[in-house]
Amino acid sequence: MGDQTVINKADSTIICYAPTMITTNGIWQGDNPLDYSLPLFILQLTLVVVTTRLLVFLLKPFRQPRVIAEILGGVLLGPSVLGRNARFANTIFPLRSVMVLETMANVGLLYFLFLVGVEMDISVIRRTGKKSLTIAVAGMVLPFILAAIFSFFMQNKTDGLTQGTYILFLGVALSVTAFPVLARILAELKLINTDLGRIALSSALINDMCAWVLLAIAIALAENETTSLASLWVILSSAAFVIICIFVIRPAISWMVRRTPEGETISEFYICLILTGVMISGFVTDALGTHSVFGAFVYGLIIPNGPLGVTLIEKLEDFVSGLLLPLFFAISGLKTNIESIKGFSTWATLFVLIILSCAGKIVGTAAVSLFYQMSLREGLTLGLLMNTKGLVELIVLNVGRDQKVLDDKAFATMVIVAVVVTGIITPVVTIIYRPARRFIPYKRRTIQRSKPDAELRVLVCVHTPRNVPTIINLLEASHPTKRSPICVYVLHLVELTGRASAMLIVHNTRKSGRPALNRTQAQSEHIINAFENFEQHSGCVSVQPLTAISPYSTMHEDICNLAEDKRVAFIIIPFHKQQTVDGGMEATNPAFRMVNQNVLANSPCSVGILVDRGLNGSTRLAANQVSHHIAVLFFGGPDDREALAYAWRMSEHPGTNLTVMRFIPGEDAAEPAIQPSADPDGPRILTVETNNERDRQLDEEYINEFRMKHPNGESIIYIEKVVNNGEETMAAIRSMDNNYDLFIVGRDQGMISPLTAGLTDWSECPELGAIGDLLASSDFAATVSVLVVQQYIGTPHEEGSNTPESLEPSGEPHSGIQMMNRLSPSPR
């Protein structure tokens, strides 16, 4: 038999090929590698990946999602551009190779849809509010109606299909919102952490689920051209498959997870079993009459989240998304022949379709948004975002083409609609919607400015339960009283290990008796329990636990937004190093340092970085028996005044002994020139020179006020130390005895002082300032906890103003759960 024989019979093409021609004997034997299926497939795959990656790079400045580059890559390689050259088409993409290419693309699609299912959280749909549900429905119904009307003008009457099937395919294609693509666009536009982003994601999730159900029905009807009992059997058997997945397969997989000890990885045998299940699910649903990807998607949805979800994503993500999935998009492009769209009427149809598909969603979504008292601009932005097309629409179009519902012209038209509509979203949203950072007008952004007889609001950030004991002891030493209670927002920071979107969980009172699903949830529960016990025993502290799940690169946004929303005066964040058994300091996670630097640069209030070396955690017996020896090193400037303000508050506690050591420049101290930061590639350290004269005046006033109210006594000691340079300063600090539990120092941002000259030259962590870095270093003799304070300065107008306090926030911390809807392997 020859390489290939093409027999044209009516419209169909039959390809005959030699089954032995898979691998070549080599060019030295006279073989052409492109006549054999494996080398040809490898070349095609390489070409597709290289082309799409190149387009991703070229389209990045235009803020286009990856899906656009992948479809355009296929169009470029297909009959519209390069494929117009017959030699290129017959050599690189001959007809005999299509079967192998499509099979591999569908395997990639199968596993990608499985991953999408794994990352989706169905419980979000149960929790989502009426607003998201209504917006999702409105965003589907109107485009669907418009598609139904328009289908009468588009359908080729000789198809032999019922009008209902055609309406269903066209309606799903125009009304669907691509949830994975939207999640990426929102992340890129920095809208994920906004209310608009939450509504868009939850609405898209509901929309996606509805689209899958409609697609399953459409396929069932399309495969049985005369709507008969067969269609009903397809729908009923698919429903039975879903029920079996939920009530048989999910418990079996949960049993596998339970058999794995906490902290250990799931065994290779179980992983292999689960991944085989993807293909079995695809086979079953394909045999039943729906598409194989429907089975893979449902199977992914029933995978319990947690360590298993994370493991599956880590194993599959890069290979499937980077290598196999572009094949599917490329094949969609290869099938798209723009030349088939001929004549003015066809181009007019294309233009009207683009307008209709956009307008339907925008009008429907904006109308509901206005009903829910959102602004028109937000409504329009939401409508545009809901127009995001991508994977699901392409699956619908490919299935429609395979089932002969869509001809080449209709298919090409719809692919172009998807590309154009998705392509215009990001640039248009960037132009029309610029979320202004809402600057809540509250005055108590610092401890110094907070009234002594009012509630102090503190945001405490926690990475692991190890951070908790010292923080609780620090809060306890902060002297909460009935006159001046402390409201603590405890934020457990968790890295987002998935691909889609961040979330914020506001915890209810703990549901007792339910076991933790994974390590993250178990940690959250330990942290919440510790703070709830502290709340019960202290009496004058209210605690609101929250969990923020986001990438480390944007984690500071969650922290700063929450601080502003809750009108807190002080953020406490743990230092990125922890104490080792031998007393040294080792970095736990370099990403923590980046989070701290970003918080310092963007915080809406004062910040304290806590270097944790214990704080009487073991000797504490009761709140009234606690005993702390605290030292404040005062050099001058806003940060030192804030450090003193916090220590002043702590000194009111009957068990606290406070030593304030003020460093004064001697006669030999020289005013140094402004020097750049020791670490030019380090964090954004301020090197602007502050108004020295004004600061000195404010320092004198504040110190005098403190000394008048607290003359030297047993519990409070004020010392002045005259030093001339950094060496003398370091010697004075080292000479202090080791009886202290805590040093509180200012970060001294922007302060150029002769007293710290030279100390920054060997600075390991410039974000702590010269003195903080010295105290936190491993070679510092004393193993004492350190709190490095940065005061919120704000605008010059705000700093100098004595405006009365603005209104307090209404109500207590939110109860209930507020979720950022997500597609993420975080605790369900």
Secondary structure by P-SEA (a helix, b strand, c coil): cccbbbbbcccbbbbbbccccccccccccccccccccaaaaaaaaaaaaaaaaaaaaaaccccccaaaaaaaaaaaaccccccccaaaaaacccccaaaaaaaaaaaaaaaaaaaaaaaccaaaaaaccaaaaaaaaaacaaaaaaaaaaccccccccccccaaaaaaaaaaaaccccaaaaaaaaaaacccccaaaaaaaaaaaaaaaaaaaaaaaaaaaaacccccaaaaaaaaaaaaaaaaaaccaaaaaaaaaaaccccccccaaaaaaaaaaaaaaaaaaaaacccaaaaaaaaaaaccccaaaaaaaaacaaaaacccaaaaaaaaaaaccccccccaaaaaaaaaaaaaaaaaaaaaaaaaaaaacccaaaaaaaaaaaccccaaaaaaaaaaaaaccccaaaaaaaaaaaaaaaaacaaaaaaccccccccccccccccccccccbbbbbbbbbccccccaaaaaaaaaccccccbbbbbbcccccccccccccccccccccccccccccaaaaaaaaaaaaaaaaaaaaccbbbbbbbbbccccaaaaaaaaaaaaacccbbbbbcccccccccbbbbccaaaaaaaaaaaacccbbbbbbbccccccccccccccbbbbbbbbccccaaaaaaaaaaaaaaccccbbbbbbbbbbcccccccccccccccccccccccccaaaaaaaaaaaaaaaaaaaccccccbbbbbbbbccaaaaaaaaaaccccccbbbbbcccccccccccccccccccccccaaaaaaaccccccbbbbbbbbcccccccccccccccccccccccccccccccccccccc
